[in-house]
Amino acid sequence: MTITKERKQELVQEFKTGDDDTGSPQVQIAILTTRINSLTEHMRTHKKDYATRRGLLALVSRRRRLLDYLRKHNPQAYLDIIGRLGIRK
Protein backbone atom coordinates (compact mmCIF):
# COMPACT_ATOMS: atom_id res chain seq x y z
CA MET A 1 0.00 0.00 0.00
CA THR A 2 2.74 2.45 0.87
CA ILE A 3 5.54 3.30 -1.49
CA THR A 4 9.17 2.68 -0.64
CA LYS A 5 11.60 5.44 0.16
CA GLU A 6 13.54 4.67 -3.02
CA ARG A 7 10.44 4.86 -5.21
CA LYS A 8 9.46 8.17 -3.62
CA GLN A 9 12.94 9.57 -4.32
CA GLU A 10 12.65 8.44 -7.96
CA LEU A 11 9.34 10.27 -8.27
CA VAL A 12 10.80 13.42 -6.71
CA GLN A 13 13.75 13.31 -9.13
CA GLU A 14 11.47 12.78 -12.11
CA PHE A 15 8.87 15.47 -11.34
CA LYS A 16 10.79 18.15 -9.46
CA THR A 17 10.80 21.67 -10.85
CA GLY A 18 13.98 22.90 -9.15
CA ASP A 19 17.06 21.57 -7.39
CA ASP A 20 15.64 21.52 -3.86
CA ASP A 21 12.04 20.82 -4.89
CA THR A 22 10.29 18.08 -2.91
CA GLY A 23 6.86 19.56 -2.26
CA SER A 24 5.63 21.19 -5.43
CA PRO A 25 2.16 20.21 -6.63
CA GLN A 26 3.68 18.18 -9.47
CA VAL A 27 5.71 16.04 -7.06
CA GLN A 28 2.78 15.63 -4.66
CA ILE A 29 0.45 14.60 -7.49
CA ALA A 30 2.96 12.02 -8.75
CA ILE A 31 3.36 10.49 -5.29
CA LEU A 32 -0.41 10.43 -4.70
CA THR A 33 -0.98 8.82 -8.11
CA THR A 34 1.46 6.03 -7.28
CA ARG A 35 -0.29 5.41 -3.96
CA ILE A 36 -3.72 5.51 -5.62
CA ASN A 37 -2.65 2.97 -8.24
CA SER A 38 -1.35 0.53 -5.62
CA LEU A 39 -4.52 0.87 -3.52
CA THR A 40 -6.66 0.37 -6.61
CA GLU A 41 -4.88 -2.93 -7.28
CA HIS A 42 -5.45 -3.94 -3.65
CA MET A 43 -9.15 -3.12 -3.95
CA ARG A 44 -9.49 -5.35 -7.02
CA THR A 45 -8.68 -8.40 -4.90
CA HIS A 46 -10.20 -7.26 -1.59
CA LYS A 47 -13.55 -5.84 -2.60
CA LYS A 48 -14.96 -5.59 0.93
CA ASP A 49 -12.01 -3.71 2.47
CA TYR A 50 -14.00 -0.61 3.32
CA ALA A 51 -11.27 1.04 5.40
CA THR A 52 -8.93 0.98 2.41
CA ARG A 53 -11.73 2.26 0.20
CA ARG A 54 -12.22 5.23 2.50
CA GLY A 55 -8.50 5.99 2.46
CA LEU A 56 -8.41 5.65 -1.31
CA LEU A 57 -11.24 8.14 -1.70
CA ALA A 58 -9.39 10.58 0.57
CA LEU A 59 -6.25 10.28 -1.59
CA VAL A 60 -8.24 10.82 -4.77
CA SER A 61 -9.85 13.91 -3.25
CA ARG A 62 -6.48 15.31 -2.19
CA ARG A 63 -5.06 14.73 -5.68
CA ARG A 64 -8.14 16.38 -7.21
CA ARG A 65 -7.61 19.50 -5.10
CA LEU A 66 -3.93 19.67 -6.09
CA LEU A 67 -4.83 19.26 -9.76
CA ASP A 68 -7.43 22.03 -9.50
CA TYR A 69 -4.85 24.31 -7.90
CA LEU A 70 -2.29 23.53 -10.58
CA ARG A 71 -4.82 24.07 -13.39
CA LYS A 72 -5.73 27.47 -11.92
CA HIS A 73 -2.17 28.71 -11.35
CA ASN A 74 -0.17 26.98 -14.11
CA PRO A 75 -2.31 25.49 -16.92
CA GLN A 76 0.67 24.27 -18.93
CA ALA A 77 2.11 22.35 -15.96
CA TYR A 78 -1.35 20.85 -15.40
CA LEU A 79 -1.52 19.56 -18.97
CA ASP A 80 2.03 18.26 -18.72
CA ILE A 81 1.45 16.34 -15.48
CA ILE A 82 -1.80 14.68 -16.58
CA GLY A 83 -0.11 13.65 -19.81
CA ARG A 84 2.93 12.19 -18.08
CA LEU A 85 0.89 10.32 -15.47
CA GLY A 86 -1.93 9.30 -17.79
CA ILE A 87 -4.59 10.48 -15.34
CA ARG A 88 -7.24 11.66 -17.81
CA LYS A 89 -8.52 9.24 -20.39
Biopython code that builds the backbone (N, CA, C, O; Angstrom):
import numpy as np
from Bio.PDB.StructureBuilder import StructureBuilder

atoms = [
    (1, "MET", "N", (0.819, -1.181, 0.000)),
    (1, "MET", "CA", (0.000, 0.000, 0.000)),
    (1, "MET", "C", (0.874, 1.260, 0.000)),
    (1, "MET", "O", (0.626, 2.192, -0.766)),
    (2, "THR", "N", (1.877, 1.282, 0.848)),
    (2, "THR", "CA", (2.745, 2.453, 0.869)),
    (2, "THR", "C", (3.832, 2.284, -0.179)),
    (2, "THR", "O", (4.088, 1.178, -0.654)),
    (3, "ILE", "N", (4.459, 3.377, -0.527)),
    (3, "ILE", "CA", (5.543, 3.295, -1.488)),
    (3, "ILE", "C", (6.868, 3.357, -0.736)),
    (3, "ILE", "O", (6.963, 3.958, 0.334)),
    (4, "THR", "N", (7.879, 2.731, -1.310)),
    (4, "THR", "CA", (9.172, 2.675, -0.642)),
    (4, "THR", "C", (9.868, 4.029, -0.728)),
    (4, "THR", "O", (9.528, 4.875, -1.554)),
    (5, "LYS", "N", (10.830, 4.202, 0.131)),
    (5, "LYS", "CA", (11.598, 5.444, 0.160)),
    (5, "LYS", "C", (12.325, 5.659, -1.171)),
    (5, "LYS", "O", (12.418, 6.783, -1.663)),
    (6, "GLU", "N", (12.837, 4.569, -1.743)),
    (6, "GLU", "CA", (13.545, 4.674, -3.018)),
    (6, "GLU", "C", (12.602, 5.093, -4.142)),
    (6, "GLU", "O", (12.956, 5.934, -4.969)),
    (7, "ARG", "N", (11.416, 4.516, -4.177)),
    (7, "ARG", "CA", (10.437, 4.863, -5.213)),
    (7, "ARG", "C", (10.013, 6.321, -5.088)),
    (7, "ARG", "O", (9.843, 7.015, -6.091)),
    (8, "LYS", "N", (9.843, 6.780, -3.848)),
    (8, "LYS", "CA", (9.462, 8.170, -3.619)),
    (8, "LYS", "C", (10.567, 9.105, -4.109)),
    (8, "LYS", "O", (10.280, 10.137, -4.715)),
    (9, "GLN", "N", (11.827, 8.753, -3.851)),
    (9, "GLN", "CA", (12.941, 9.571, -4.321)),
    (9, "GLN", "C", (13.004, 9.607, -5.843)),
    (9, "GLN", "O", (13.326, 10.641, -6.428)),
    (10, "GLU", "N", (12.697, 8.474, -6.491)),
    (10, "GLU", "CA", (12.648, 8.438, -7.958)),
    (10, "GLU", "C", (11.587, 9.397, -8.483)),
    (10, "GLU", "O", (11.822, 10.132, -9.442)),
    (11, "LEU", "N", (10.424, 9.385, -7.850)),
    (11, "LEU", "CA", (9.340, 10.274, -8.270)),
    (11, "LEU", "C", (9.720, 11.736, -8.074)),
    (11, "LEU", "O", (9.421, 12.575, -8.923)),
    (12, "VAL", "N", (10.373, 12.041, -6.967)),
    (12, "VAL", "CA", (10.803, 13.419, -6.712)),
    (12, "VAL", "C", (11.794, 13.846, -7.781)),
    (12, "VAL", "O", (11.695, 14.954, -8.308)),
    (13, "GLN", "N", (12.753, 12.978, -8.109)),
    (13, "GLN", "CA", (13.749, 13.311, -9.127)),
    (13, "GLN", "C", (13.104, 13.511, -10.497)),
    (13, "GLN", "O", (13.522, 14.379, -11.263)),
    (14, "GLU", "N", (12.099, 12.717, -10.798)),
    (14, "GLU", "CA", (11.466, 12.784, -12.106)),
    (14, "GLU", "C", (10.570, 14.007, -12.279)),
    (14, "GLU", "O", (10.507, 14.575, -13.369)),
    (15, "PHE", "N", (9.876, 14.419, -11.215)),
    (15, "PHE", "CA", (8.866, 15.466, -11.343)),
    (15, "PHE", "C", (9.244, 16.795, -10.691)),
    (15, "PHE", "O", (8.439, 17.727, -10.704)),
    (16, "LYS", "N", (10.427, 16.907, -10.129)),
    (16, "LYS", "CA", (10.790, 18.152, -9.456)),
    (16, "LYS", "C", (10.945, 19.287, -10.460)),
    (16, "LYS", "O", (11.280, 19.068, -11.624)),
    (17, "THR", "N", (10.696, 20.500, -9.986)),
    (17, "THR", "CA", (10.795, 21.672, -10.849)),
    (17, "THR", "C", (12.071, 22.457, -10.598)),
    (17, "THR", "O", (12.457, 23.281, -11.426)),
    (18, "GLY", "N", (12.735, 22.219, -9.473)),
    (18, "GLY", "CA", (13.980, 22.903, -9.151)),
    (18, "GLY", "C", (14.918, 21.943, -8.441)),
    (18, "GLY", "O", (14.598, 20.767, -8.273)),
    (19, "ASP", "N", (16.069, 22.437, -8.026)),
    (19, "ASP", "CA", (17.059, 21.572, -7.391)),
    (19, "ASP", "C", (16.612, 21.050, -6.035)),
    (19, "ASP", "O", (16.787, 19.868, -5.736)),
    (20, "ASP", "N", (16.041, 21.916, -5.216)),
    (20, "ASP", "CA", (15.637, 21.522, -3.863)),
    (20, "ASP", "C", (14.146, 21.248, -3.757)),
    (20, "ASP", "O", (13.592, 21.285, -2.658)),
    (21, "ASP", "N", (13.493, 20.977, -4.863)),
    (21, "ASP", "CA", (12.038, 20.824, -4.886)),
    (21, "ASP", "C", (11.634, 19.427, -4.427)),
    (21, "ASP", "O", (12.020, 18.429, -5.036)),
    (22, "THR", "N", (10.851, 19.362, -3.347)),
    (22, "THR", "CA", (10.291, 18.081, -2.912)),
    (22, "THR", "C", (8.801, 18.190, -2.631)),
    (22, "THR", "O", (8.147, 17.175, -2.387)),
    (23, "GLY", "N", (8.246, 19.405, -2.660)),
    (23, "GLY", "CA", (6.860, 19.562, -2.262)),
    (23, "GLY", "C", (5.995, 20.319, -3.239)),
    (23, "GLY", "O", (4.903, 20.760, -2.880)),
    (24, "SER", "N", (6.450, 20.483, -4.461)),
    (24, "SER", "CA", (5.626, 21.190, -5.435)),
    (24, "SER", "C", (4.391, 20.356, -5.761)),
    (24, "SER", "O", (4.384, 19.149, -5.523)),
    (25, "PRO", "N", (3.359, 20.974, -6.296)),
    (25, "PRO", "CA", (2.156, 20.215, -6.631)),
    (25, "PRO", "C", (2.438, 19.053, -7.593)),
    (25, "PRO", "O", (1.818, 17.995, -7.486)),
    (26, "GLN", "N", (3.364, 19.248, -8.526)),
    (26, "GLN", "CA", (3.682, 18.183, -9.474)),
    (26, "GLN", "C", (4.222, 16.949, -8.756)),
    (26, "GLN", "O", (3.820, 15.826, -9.061)),
    (27, "VAL", "N", (5.129, 17.152, -7.807)),
    (27, "VAL", "CA", (5.712, 16.038, -7.059)),
    (27, "VAL", "C", (4.645, 15.375, -6.190)),
    (27, "VAL", "O", (4.565, 14.148, -6.130)),
    (28, "GLN", "N", (3.823, 16.188, -5.514)),
    (28, "GLN", "CA", (2.783, 15.625, -4.659)),
    (28, "GLN", "C", (1.772, 14.826, -5.466)),
    (28, "GLN", "O", (1.328, 13.766, -5.024)),
    (29, "ILE", "N", (1.404, 15.317, -6.638)),
    (29, "ILE", "CA", (0.449, 14.605, -7.491)),
    (29, "ILE", "C", (1.036, 13.276, -7.952)),
    (29, "ILE", "O", (0.330, 12.268, -7.987)),
    (30, "ALA", "N", (2.316, 13.262, -8.305)),
    (30, "ALA", "CA", (2.959, 12.020, -8.752)),
    (30, "ALA", "C", (2.991, 10.984, -7.627)),
    (30, "ALA", "O", (2.722, 9.805, -7.858)),
    (31, "ILE", "N", (3.316, 11.418, -6.426)),
    (31, "ILE", "CA", (3.359, 10.493, -5.288)),
    (31, "ILE", "C", (1.957, 9.972, -4.971)),
    (31, "ILE", "O", (1.775, 8.778, -4.735)),
    (32, "LEU", "N", (0.976, 10.863, -4.966)),
    (32, "LEU", "CA", (-0.406, 10.428, -4.698)),
    (32, "LEU", "C", (-0.895, 9.466, -5.769)),
    (32, "LEU", "O", (-1.594, 8.503, -5.454)),
    (33, "THR", "N", (-0.544, 9.706, -7.021)),
    (33, "THR", "CA", (-0.976, 8.821, -8.108)),
    (33, "THR", "C", (-0.405, 7.425, -7.931)),
    (33, "THR", "O", (-1.098, 6.436, -8.167)),
    (34, "THR", "N", (0.845, 7.336, -7.521)),
    (34, "THR", "CA", (1.457, 6.029, -7.282)),
    (34, "THR", "C", (0.738, 5.303, -6.152)),
    (34, "THR", "O", (0.458, 4.109, -6.254)),
    (35, "ARG", "N", (0.440, 6.022, -5.078)),
    (35, "ARG", "CA", (-0.289, 5.407, -3.964)),
    (35, "ARG", "C", (-1.693, 4.986, -4.378)),
    (35, "ARG", "O", (-2.159, 3.914, -3.993)),
    (36, "ILE", "N", (-2.365, 5.821, -5.156)),
    (36, "ILE", "CA", (-3.721, 5.511, -5.618)),
    (36, "ILE", "C", (-3.712, 4.258, -6.487)),
    (36, "ILE", "O", (-4.587, 3.402, -6.355)),
    (37, "ASN", "N", (-2.732, 4.150, -7.369)),
    (37, "ASN", "CA", (-2.652, 2.972, -8.241)),
    (37, "ASN", "C", (-2.427, 1.691, -7.448)),
    (37, "ASN", "O", (-3.010, 0.656, -7.773)),
    (38, "SER", "N", (-1.589, 1.742, -6.411)),
    (38, "SER", "CA", (-1.352, 0.532, -5.619)),
    (38, "SER", "C", (-2.595, 0.161, -4.807)),
    (38, "SER", "O", (-2.918, -1.019, -4.669)),
    (39, "LEU", "N", (-3.294, 1.171, -4.270)),
    (39, "LEU", "CA", (-4.516, 0.870, -3.522)),
    (39, "LEU", "C", (-5.630, 0.367, -4.437)),
    (39, "LEU", "O", (-6.451, -0.451, -4.023)),
    (40, "THR", "N", (-5.660, 0.845, -5.662)),
    (40, "THR", "CA", (-6.662, 0.368, -6.614)),
    (40, "THR", "C", (-6.448, -1.111, -6.913)),
    (40, "THR", "O", (-7.408, -1.875, -7.008)),
    (41, "GLU", "N", (-5.183, -1.513, -7.062)),
    (41, "GLU", "CA", (-4.884, -2.933, -7.276)),
    (41, "GLU", "C", (-5.298, -3.759, -6.057)),
    (41, "GLU", "O", (-5.844, -4.852, -6.208)),
    (42, "HIS", "N", (-5.047, -3.253, -4.867)),
    (42, "HIS", "CA", (-5.449, -3.940, -3.647)),
    (42, "HIS", "C", (-6.968, -4.112, -3.601)),
    (42, "HIS", "O", (-7.470, -5.168, -3.218)),
    (43, "MET", "N", (-7.694, -3.066, -3.996)),
    (43, "MET", "CA", (-9.152, -3.124, -3.948)),
    (43, "MET", "C", (-9.731, -4.114, -4.962)),
    (43, "MET", "O", (-10.832, -4.631, -4.769)),
    (44, "ARG", "N", (-8.997, -4.373, -6.031)),
    (44, "ARG", "CA", (-9.487, -5.355, -7.017)),
    (44, "ARG", "C", (-9.566, -6.751, -6.420)),
    (44, "ARG", "O", (-10.441, -7.535, -6.790)),
    (45, "THR", "N", (-8.661, -7.069, -5.501)),
    (45, "THR", "CA", (-8.683, -8.402, -4.903)),
    (45, "THR", "C", (-9.431, -8.445, -3.572)),
    (45, "THR", "O", (-9.921, -9.503, -3.176)),
    (46, "HIS", "N", (-9.523, -7.325, -2.886)),
    (46, "HIS", "CA", (-10.200, -7.257, -1.588)),
    (46, "HIS", "C", (-11.363, -6.275, -1.685)),
    (46, "HIS", "O", (-11.276, -5.142, -1.210)),
    (47, "LYS", "N", (-12.428, -6.713, -2.290)),
    (47, "LYS", "CA", (-13.551, -5.836, -2.603)),
    (47, "LYS", "C", (-14.267, -5.299, -1.358)),
    (47, "LYS", "O", (-14.875, -4.230, -1.416)),
    (48, "LYS", "N", (-14.205, -6.009, -0.258)),
    (48, "LYS", "CA", (-14.956, -5.587, 0.929)),
    (48, "LYS", "C", (-14.090, -4.868, 1.961)),
    (48, "LYS", "O", (-14.507, -4.699, 3.106)),
    (49, "ASP", "N", (-12.905, -4.448, 1.572)),
    (49, "ASP", "CA", (-12.013, -3.715, 2.470)),
    (49, "ASP", "C", (-12.436, -2.244, 2.475)),
    (49, "ASP", "O", (-11.902, -1.425, 1.727)),
    (50, "TYR", "N", (-13.396, -1.935, 3.327)),
    (50, "TYR", "CA", (-13.996, -0.610, 3.317)),
    (50, "TYR", "C", (-13.079, 0.458, 3.918)),
    (50, "TYR", "O", (-13.172, 1.629, 3.549)),
    (51, "ALA", "N", (-12.208, 0.073, 4.825)),
    (51, "ALA", "CA", (-11.271, 1.038, 5.395)),
    (51, "ALA", "C", (-10.289, 1.515, 4.321)),
    (51, "ALA", "O", (-9.973, 2.702, 4.248)),
    (52, "THR", "N", (-9.817, 0.599, 3.502)),
    (52, "THR", "CA", (-8.930, 0.980, 2.405)),
    (52, "THR", "C", (-9.676, 1.816, 1.389)),
    (52, "THR", "O", (-9.115, 2.759, 0.831)),
    (53, "ARG", "N", (-10.930, 1.488, 1.141)),
    (53, "ARG", "CA", (-11.731, 2.264, 0.195)),
    (53, "ARG", "C", (-11.872, 3.706, 0.659)),
    (53, "ARG", "O", (-11.789, 4.633, -0.147)),
    (54, "ARG", "N", (-12.084, 3.892, 1.949)),
    (54, "ARG", "CA", (-12.218, 5.232, 2.502)),
    (54, "ARG", "C", (-10.910, 6.007, 2.350)),
    (54, "ARG", "O", (-10.918, 7.183, 1.984)),
    (55, "GLY", "N", (-9.799, 5.349, 2.630)),
    (55, "GLY", "CA", (-8.500, 5.989, 2.460)),
    (55, "GLY", "C", (-8.208, 6.317, 1.009)),
    (55, "GLY", "O", (-7.635, 7.364, 0.706)),
    (56, "LEU", "N", (-8.601, 5.427, 0.113)),
    (56, "LEU", "CA", (-8.409, 5.648, -1.314)),
    (56, "LEU", "C", (-9.201, 6.864, -1.782)),
    (56, "LEU", "O", (-8.692, 7.683, -2.548)),
    (57, "LEU", "N", (-10.430, 6.981, -1.329)),
    (57, "LEU", "CA", (-11.238, 8.136, -1.701)),
    (57, "LEU", "C", (-10.640, 9.436, -1.170)),
    (57, "LEU", "O", (-10.721, 10.473, -1.829)),
    (58, "ALA", "N", (-10.045, 9.385, 0.008)),
    (58, "ALA", "CA", (-9.393, 10.575, 0.569)),
    (58, "ALA", "C", (-8.188, 10.971, -0.284)),
    (58, "ALA", "O", (-7.965, 12.157, -0.527)),
    (59, "LEU", "N", (-7.408, 9.985, -0.740)),
    (59, "LEU", "CA", (-6.250, 10.279, -1.587)),
    (59, "LEU", "C", (-6.682, 10.859, -2.930)),
    (59, "LEU", "O", (-6.060, 11.792, -3.439)),
    (60, "VAL", "N", (-7.740, 10.311, -3.496)),
    (60, "VAL", "CA", (-8.240, 10.817, -4.774)),
    (60, "VAL", "C", (-8.718, 12.260, -4.614)),
    (60, "VAL", "O", (-8.490, 13.093, -5.491)),
    (61, "SER", "N", (-9.380, 12.554, -3.496)),
    (61, "SER", "CA", (-9.853, 13.914, -3.249)),
    (61, "SER", "C", (-8.682, 14.886, -3.088)),
    (61, "SER", "O", (-8.722, 16.006, -3.596)),
    (62, "ARG", "N", (-7.647, 14.450, -2.381)),
    (62, "ARG", "CA", (-6.477, 15.308, -2.192)),
    (62, "ARG", "C", (-5.792, 15.585, -3.527)),
    (62, "ARG", "O", (-5.384, 16.713, -3.804)),
    (63, "ARG", "N", (-5.670, 14.539, -4.355)),
    (63, "ARG", "CA", (-5.063, 14.731, -5.677)),
    (63, "ARG", "C", (-5.920, 15.652, -6.537)),
    (63, "ARG", "O", (-5.388, 16.481, -7.276)),
    (64, "ARG", "N", (-7.240, 15.516, -6.449)),
    (64, "ARG", "CA", (-8.144, 16.378, -7.213)),
    (64, "ARG", "C", (-7.949, 17.844, -6.835)),
    (64, "ARG", "O", (-7.911, 18.711, -7.708)),
    (65, "ARG", "N", (-7.826, 18.123, -5.542)),
    (65, "ARG", "CA", (-7.605, 19.499, -5.098)),
    (65, "ARG", "C", (-6.277, 20.043, -5.612)),
    (65, "ARG", "O", (-6.203, 21.195, -6.037)),
    (66, "LEU", "N", (-5.230, 19.224, -5.575)),
    (66, "LEU", "CA", (-3.934, 19.672, -6.089)),
    (66, "LEU", "C", (-3.989, 19.924, -7.591)),
    (66, "LEU", "O", (-3.400, 20.886, -8.084)),
    (67, "LEU", "N", (-4.695, 19.064, -8.317)),
    (67, "LEU", "CA", (-4.827, 19.257, -9.757)),
    (67, "LEU", "C", (-5.617, 20.524, -10.069)),
    (67, "LEU", "O", (-5.276, 21.250, -11.003)),
    (68, "ASP", "N", (-6.662, 20.795, -9.303)),
    (68, "ASP", "CA", (-7.432, 22.028, -9.496)),
    (68, "ASP", "C", (-6.564, 23.252, -9.251)),
    (68, "ASP", "O", (-6.632, 24.225, -10.002)),
    (69, "TYR", "N", (-5.747, 23.207, -8.201)),
    (69, "TYR", "CA", (-4.846, 24.312, -7.896)),
    (69, "TYR", "C", (-3.857, 24.523, -9.039)),
    (69, "TYR", "O", (-3.619, 25.652, -9.471)),
    (70, "LEU", "N", (-3.289, 23.431, -9.518)),
    (70, "LEU", "CA", (-2.292, 23.532, -10.583)),
    (70, "LEU", "C", (-2.924, 24.049, -11.871)),
    (70, "LEU", "O", (-2.316, 24.847, -12.585)),
    (71, "ARG", "N", (-4.135, 23.600, -12.169)),
    (71, "ARG", "CA", (-4.816, 24.071, -13.385)),
    (71, "ARG", "C", (-5.101, 25.569, -13.303)),
    (71, "ARG", "O", (-5.031, 26.273, -14.311)),
    (72, "LYS", "N", (-5.420, 26.052, -12.107)),
    (72, "LYS", "CA", (-5.728, 27.466, -11.921)),
    (72, "LYS", "C", (-4.478, 28.340, -12.015)),
    (72, "LYS", "O", (-4.520, 29.417, -12.609)),
    (73, "HIS", "N", (-3.366, 27.885, -11.431)),
    (73, "HIS", "CA", (-2.166, 28.709, -11.345)),
    (73, "HIS", "C", (-1.159, 28.481, -12.466)),
    (73, "HIS", "O", (-0.399, 29.390, -12.799)),
    (74, "ASN", "N", (-1.136, 27.277, -13.061)),
    (74, "ASN", "CA", (-0.165, 26.981, -14.109)),
    (74, "ASN", "C", (-0.780, 25.965, -15.074)),
    (74, "ASN", "O", (-0.513, 24.770, -14.954)),
    (75, "PRO", "N", (-1.597, 26.417, -16.025)),
    (75, "PRO", "CA", (-2.308, 25.492, -16.915)),
    (75, "PRO", "C", (-1.382, 24.583, -17.730)),
    (75, "PRO", "O", (-1.720, 23.428, -17.990)),
    (76, "GLN", "N", (-0.228, 25.097, -18.129)),
    (76, "GLN", "CA", (0.673, 24.269, -18.930)),
    (76, "GLN", "C", (1.254, 23.125, -18.093)),
    (76, "GLN", "O", (1.380, 22.004, -18.586)),
    (77, "ALA", "N", (1.604, 23.395, -16.844)),
    (77, "ALA", "CA", (2.110, 22.346, -15.961)),
    (77, "ALA", "C", (1.020, 21.311, -15.692)),
    (77, "ALA", "O", (1.305, 20.118, -15.579)),
    (78, "TYR", "N", (-0.223, 21.766, -15.591)),
    (78, "TYR", "CA", (-1.353, 20.851, -15.403)),
    (78, "TYR", "C", (-1.468, 19.886, -16.577)),
    (78, "TYR", "O", (-1.591, 18.677, -16.384)),
    (79, "LEU", "N", (-1.429, 20.420, -17.786)),
    (79, "LEU", "CA", (-1.524, 19.560, -18.969)),
    (79, "LEU", "C", (-0.341, 18.612, -19.064)),
    (79, "LEU", "O", (-0.492, 17.463, -19.477)),
    (80, "ASP", "N", (0.828, 19.089, -18.685)),
    (80, "ASP", "CA", (2.026, 18.262, -18.718)),
    (80, "ASP", "C", (1.921, 17.100, -17.738)),
    (80, "ASP", "O", (2.233, 15.962, -18.091)),
    (81, "ILE", "N", (1.486, 17.375, -16.514)),
    (81, "ILE", "CA", (1.446, 16.339, -15.482)),
    (81, "ILE", "C", (0.378, 15.286, -15.784)),
    (81, "ILE", "O", (0.612, 14.098, -15.562)),
    (82, "ILE", "N", (-0.780, 15.696, -16.283)),
    (82, "ILE", "CA", (-1.800, 14.680, -16.582)),
    (82, "ILE", "C", (-1.383, 13.846, -17.794)),
    (82, "ILE", "O", (-1.765, 12.680, -17.903)),
    (83, "GLY", "N", (-0.611, 14.430, -18.695)),
    (83, "GLY", "CA", (-0.107, 13.645, -19.814)),
    (83, "GLY", "C", (0.941, 12.649, -19.399)),
    (83, "GLY", "O", (0.936, 11.506, -19.858)),
    (84, "ARG", "N", (1.849, 13.074, -18.526)),
    (84, "ARG", "CA", (2.931, 12.188, -18.079)),
    (84, "ARG", "C", (2.425, 11.059, -17.193)),
    (84, "ARG", "O", (2.946, 9.944, -17.244)),
    (85, "LEU", "N", (1.412, 11.345, -16.383)),
    (85, "LEU", "CA", (0.892, 10.319, -15.468)),
    (85, "LEU", "C", (-0.249, 9.523, -16.080)),
    (85, "LEU", "O", (-0.612, 8.466, -15.563)),
    (86, "GLY", "N", (-0.818, 10.014, -17.173)),
    (86, "GLY", "CA", (-1.930, 9.299, -17.791)),
    (86, "GLY", "C", (-3.166, 9.293, -16.915)),
    (86, "GLY", "O", (-3.859, 8.280, -16.824)),
    (87, "ILE", "N", (-3.451, 10.425, -16.263)),
    (87, "ILE", "CA", (-4.592, 10.479, -15.343)),
    (87, "ILE", "C", (-5.908, 10.578, -16.100)),
    (87, "ILE", "O", (-6.843, 9.827, -15.820)),
    (88, "ARG", "N", (-5.989, 11.494, -17.053)),
    (88, "ARG", "CA", (-7.240, 11.663, -17.810)),
    (88, "ARG", "C", (-7.250, 10.734, -19.011)),
    (88, "ARG", "O", (-6.233, 10.527, -19.674)),
    (89, "LYS", "N", (-8.416, 10.188, -19.269)),
    (89, "LYS", "CA", (-8.520, 9.239, -20.389)),
    (89, "LYS", "C", (-8.807, 9.956, -21.691)),
    (89, "LYS", "O", (-8.927, 9.315, -22.735)),
]
sb = StructureBuilder()
sb.init_structure("model")
sb.init_model(0)
sb.init_chain("A")
sb.init_seg("    ")
for serial, (resi, resn, name, xyz) in enumerate(atoms, 1):
    if name == "N":
        sb.init_residue(resn, " ", resi, " ")
    sb.init_atom(name, np.array(xyz, "f"), 0.0, 1.0, " ", f" {name:<3s}", serial, name[0])
structure = sb.get_structure()
